[in-house]
C-alpha cells in the first residue's frame, strides 16, 4: 500500500494541472438535459479543495512515517471539511476520485491500527465515491487520473476486506446470523405482531420483449401479498411523488428511472394508511411463502440494541402526522428550494418533539451525535432523537443493500426518505447519477458515522474510533439484519458478486441484482424463470409464451438455486496444462472460467515435463525431412499399449492442431524434433531454450494470471484450495459445482459445470491410496510426481457415480534419478526420455547394456528387474550437446556426474575398464552396421525389419561412443511416473457413469482431461504423449463444457468468441 500512498503524495502537487480535464463521454449511459455539465469533468478546484489537499498531504506523510493515529486525525479533518455543511455534503462528489483516494488511505490506516471493521467501512465509502466517477466519467477516467486509484482495485480491495471481516461480524452478532430466514426466526424464538398494516412497493418497468422479469416478479409478489393480506403496489412506470419540492423541480422528468424508488416509498408512507412500507426491487422474488413480513420485523426487533426496538406499530396519531408532512406546502410559493428544505426540517423536528412530549419519551442523544450537533448546527437532531426501530435493511456482498428495506410510517421515516431524495435537487452532481437511489440511502446512513468520527480535531483512536460497531452506524433508528435473513442471491450470481450469501432452502428472498452486469441476458432470464418455478405453488403460474419466448429453457420445477443451467462460469479443478488449456478454451469460446488449484502455484506435473510433446504432421518435421502421418502415430500408440479407440484417434488426429493452437494463441515455439521410445518416427517436439513443460505451460499460466487482474475478467484463480466434493442437482443427474476447503480449513462453494484436471494418483502411497487399492506391488517404489498428485479428482468423481477404467495400469518410468546425497528420497527427479532419444545408453552394475533404450518404458523396466543395479544412464559428449539444457540442469542439481573416459567411470563402478570399453565397442559396431544397412541385421527389431543390435535397437543417435570420450552419467532407478488409468470419458471428454445401462451415459456437467482421465493410453503411455493428451483433451473438454454452459441455443454466451485472449 505504501507505494500507492507515495504516488498519491506526488499527485497532490500536480492537481492544479488536472482541474477541468475532460475525460470522455461517461460510461455509456443516456444523457438527460443538464447532464453534460457533469460528464467527464473534474471539479476539484477552489479554496475548499485546496484545504483538502493540504490536510491530505500531511496525512499521507504521517502514513508513510507509520504514525497512523495522526494519519487518521488529519484525514478525518480533510474529509469532514468536505461533508459540512451537511446540506451541501454531496458536493464531495465534485471530486469523487480524490475523496475516494483519501478514504482508501484512511482504510489502510485503520487496518494498520487493528480496526478491520472501520477499514471495511472506509473501503465501502471509497466505492461509493468512486462509483460516481465510474458511472459519470467511466473506468478509464479513474484509472488514468493522477489519483493513484484503480476502479477494479477499489472493488477488489473492498471485497477482500469484506471476506476477512464479514463472517467474523456475523458470527459475533447472533447465533442465527448465517441461518436461512425460516430457521433463524425459529432459533431466535420471536413472536410476530399480527395486526400490522404493511404495503409492498415495487417498480417494474422492464422491456417485456427482452426479459420476463416484470411479469414474473408481479405474479410472485401478488401471490405472496394475497396469501398474507398485504397491499401490493407495483408501478409499471416510474412514479413521480408531488410535494412542495417536486412541484418546482423543473429537471425532475429527465432523471434516471431508478430514482422512482424513493418517490414510490414516500407516496405510500405519505398516504398514512400503513404501519410499515416494504420496498422490494423488481428483480427479487419471495422464495419461502410461509415466512411473514411480521416475522422478519420481529426478528429485527429482537436483534436491535438488545431488544430496544420500541413499538413496531406506530400510533394513528403518528401516521396522521406523516400525512401532515406529505401534504405540507409553504405559504410563500416563491420560496427557494434551500429555504423550503430548512423549513421542512424545522417542521419535522417540531412534529417529532410533539410526539415525544405526548408519549412521555425522553430520547438519549449519544456523545458522538452531541459532538456532531456542536460541529454543525444545521445537522438535524433527528439523527439521534428517533429511538426504536424505524428502518430495516441489510448489508450484501458489496455494501448496504437498498434493494430491499422496511421503513416505518413515522415523521423520521418520511424525513429520511425526503433527505435521500433531496440529494438530487439543485442540479447537484447526484442529480444525474443512475445509481442515485442506492447511493443516496447509503450516503445518509453512512454520513453520520463519518461525521461523528471526525467531529473535532481532538478525536482519539481509543475514545472515538472503536471497532465494535457492527451495525454500521450510530443512528438508533436503523437496524441492519444479517444479509442471509433478508435476501440472498442465486449461487451463480453470488459467485459473480464474490459473496458467500448464496440461496439455500428456507431463505426468504432471492435477488438477481448484478446478474446482467456479469452475464448475458439469456442466462439471467433462465435464472428468473427457474427460480419462479421453485416457489411452492408457482410452477403452474408460468405465463404463456406470448410476450416473451421461453423456448429452449429447460425449466425444472424440482430444481433449487444452485442447479440452474446454463451457468455463468465453468470450474476447472487443477491448474496444470490440461486445466489451463481447458480454461483458455472456455474463455476463447466466450465463457468465464474459475481454476481451483490445490498447490500454492499452478503448473503441476506439466511444468516438470522434460521430453516434449508429440505431434504429426508438423512444419518442424517437414523441415527435417521426416515422413510421418497420423496413421503411423496411431499405430505406434496402439503398439505401445493402447487399444485402438476413438480416444486414441482423437489424440493423434488433433495433435498438429494442438501444436498450432499453442503457437497461434500463446506464441509457443517447439522447433526441435526428436525420437522417443516406442516411436517409429521422430515426432516429439521441444523448445530451444526451455524445458518443454515450462515452455508450453508457463505462457498459458502467465496469460491466465494476467487475465484475472482485468476488469470484468473472464478468469478467476483460487490457489491453496482443495476440492472435497462435487455438488449435484437434487435428482443427482448433473454436477452443478464444487465444495472446496482453503488453507485455513474454511469451506466454500462455487457453482457451474466442472472440468476435472487434477492429474493422476502417483504420489499417494498411504494405506488408503489408489495405488494401495489397485497396485499394492508398487508401494515400495519412489515417484517422480508432485506431492499434490494424490488422485483427488478420481475419488470425488467416484462419489457421484463416475466410472473408472484401466486403474491397474500404472506406468513405472525406468529413469528416476537417484540423488547421491539422498539416495532414499521418495520423490525423484526424472531423467527425461529425451536423453535416451539423444543417444544415451543404459548399463547395469557390471557395465553391460541390457535393453533397447528406445523401447517402451514398461519393457525397459521389466529388463531392469531382471538385472542387477545400480543402473546408469550414460551419454557421450555429442549426445550431451544435443540435450545440453537437460545436462546443465542435472549438473546444477548435483545429480549428473562427468567422467573423462570409460576408464574413469569404470573406476567409479569398481569394474575393469575393459568391460565398459567392450560394451561401447559392441554398441558402436551395431550403430555403424545399421547406418550402412538399416534393416539388414540378424536380430528382431521394433516395428519391423532386422537390427544389428542384440536388443533390437534400430536408431543410434550420436554414435559411436568412444572409450576416451567425456561421459555424462546419471544413476537411475524405476519410479512411479504416470497413471494410465483414471476416469472413463467419452470422445467429448464427458465423464461416464458407472452404470452405462442407466438412461444417461455420462454425468452431465462433469468433464475430465489430462492424467485424471483413463482409457487413452492403455497399458503403457508413449513418451511425449502426456503433454499432448493435456492439450488435446483439455481443448475438447473446454469446448464441450462451454457449449453445455451456454445452453441449448448457445445464446447465454457472455463474451464474443476469439482466437487469442
Buried (B, 14 or more C-beta within 10 A) or exposed (E): BEEBBBBBBEBBEEBEEBBEBEBEEBBEBEEBEBBEEBBBBBBBBEEBBEBBBBBBBBBBBBBEEEBBBBBBBBBBBBBBBBBBEBBBBBBBBBBBBBBBBBBBBBBBBBBBBEBBBBBBBBBBBBBBBBBBBBBBBBBBBBBEBBBBBBBBBBBBBBBEBBBEBBBEBBEEBBEBBBBBBBBBBEBBEBEBBEEBBBBBBBBBBBEEEEBBBBBBBBBBBBBBBEEBEBBBBBBEEBBBBEBBBBEBBEBBEBBBEBBBBBBBBBBBBBBBBBBBBBBBBBBBBBBBBEBBBBBBBBBBBBBBBEEEBBBBBBBEEBBEBBBBBBEBEEEEEEBEBEEBBBBBBEBBBEBBBEBBEEEEBEBEBBEBBBBBBEBBEEBBBBBBBBBBBBBBBBBBBBBBBBBBBBBBBBBBBBBBBBBBBBBBBBBBBBBBBBBBBBBBBBBBBBBBBBBBBBBBEEBEBEEBBEBEBBBBBBBBBBBBBBBBBBBBBBBBBBBBBBBBBBBBEBBBBBBBBBBBEBBBBBBBBBBBBBBBBBBEEBBEBBBEEEEBEBEBBEBBEEBBBBBBBBBBBBBBBBBBBBBBBBBBBBBBBBBBBBBBBBBEEBBBBBBBBBBBBBBBBBEBBEEEEBEBEBEBBBBBBBBBBBBEBEBBBBBBBBBBBBBBBBEEBBEBBBEBBBBBBBBBBBBBBBBEEEBBBBBBBBBBBEBBBEBBEEEEBBBBBBBBBBBBBBBBBEEEBBBBBBBBBEEEEEEBBBBBBBBBBBBBBBBBBEEEBBBBEBBEEBEEBBBBBBEBBBBBBBBBBBEBBBBBBBBEBBBBBBBBBBBEEEEEEEBBBBBBBBBBBBBBBBBBBBBBBBBBBBBBBBBBBBBBEEBEBEBBBBBBBBBBEBBEBBBEBBBEEEBBBBBEBBBBBBEEBEBBBEBBBBBBBBBBBBBEBBEEEBEEBEBEBBBEBBBBBBBBBBBBBBBBBBBEBBBBBBBBBBBBBBBBBBBBBBEBBBBBBBEEEEEEEBBBBBBBBBBBBBBBBBBBBBBBBBBBBBBBBBBBBBBBBBBBBBBBEBBBBBBEEEEEB
